[in-house]
Amino acid sequence: MSNIGICEYVIGVIHDKDIWYYVGKSDAHGVTLNPNEQYSSFLVDAKRYDDEDILREELESLPKTLTYKILELQRCPKCKKEFTEHPALSRVDNETEICPECGVREAVRAYINI
């Protein structure tokens, strides 16, 4: 396994103790979205950035009434799932960062095999 690491960045918005994801100011057809449609609770809808400078420019243009967080989007080398949470360290080689779900699975398997 290899450590795949950060793929892209997304903008998270703290909303009632949940994280919503910024999807942009317009849709795929260039139609301007109203402010309520600019955020989604699904990571798959998030606008992705591979350049932090462009992300920070867009972040500066967003309303200052919300709390934003830059989230690092990673891909798990085991299950290929994208995640933004803190990664787990694989028990296989003690080097590879994996998603938290795979980390729990590895821990449970290790516990069962004791």
N, C-alpha and C positions, 0 to 999 in steps of 0.2 A: 504494500500500500504506500501511497505517497501523500504528502500533505498538500492538498489542492489549494486551500486558503481562500482569500477574498476574491470573489468574482466581480462584483459590482457593489454599488452603494444605492440605497433608497432613503427617502425622507419619511420618517415616522412622526406622527402627530399624537401627543398624549391627549386622550379623549376619555373622560370619565374612568380613569384607571386602566383603560385599554389602549392599545396602540393601533392607530389607523394609518394607512399608507397614502402618501400623496400620489395622485395619478396624473396630474398636470392640469393646465388651464384650458386645454381643448382636447377633443376626442381625436380618433384616428383620421377623421375627415376634415379636421381643422375647425370644427364647430366649437365655439366658446362654451365651456361648461359653467353652470351657475356654481357659486361657492360650495353649496351642499354636495355637488357631484364631484368635486375635486379630490375627494378622499374616499378610500375604500377600506373595509375591514379585512380584505383579502390580499395577502402578499403578492399573489399572481397578478393583480391589477396594478401594482406599484410601478411608477415611472422609474426606470433604472438609469444609473449614471456610471460611466467607467472613468470619468474625469472629475476629480474632486473640485477643481476650479469652477467648472460649469455648474456643478451641484451647488456650490456656495453662492454663486451669482443668482441662481434661481431661488435659493433659500432667502436671500436678501430681499427679493421681490415679493415674498409672501407676507400676509398680514401678521403684524407683531402681536396680535391678540391671542395667538395660539402658542403652545409650547412644542417645539420641533426637536427632533433628535436624528442625527445621521446614523443610519444603521448599515453595518457591513454585511453584505449578502454573501453567504458561503454555500458551497455545494459539498455534501457529504460524499466521500469517496466510496463508502459502503453501499448506501441506499440511493445515492444520486439526488436526494431531496435537497431543496434549497432551504436555508435556515438563517435567522438573524440572532438567535440566542448565543450565549457563550458556549463554545464547543467543549466536548468531552475529549479526554485523551484515551485513545484505543488501548485496551489491555493486551492486544496482540503484539504490538511492538513498543509501546510506551512512548511513541513519537508522533503518530498520526492523529490529527484532530478530526473528530467525527461529530455528527449531530448528537444532541442530547438524547434523542430516542434510541439511537444505536448504542450510545454509551450505557444507557439503562439496560438494554438487552444483553450487552456483554457482561455487565455486572451481575445480572440475574443468572445467566448461564454459569458464570464462575461460582456463584453461591450454590447453585444446584449441584454442581460437580464436586463440591468439597467433600 
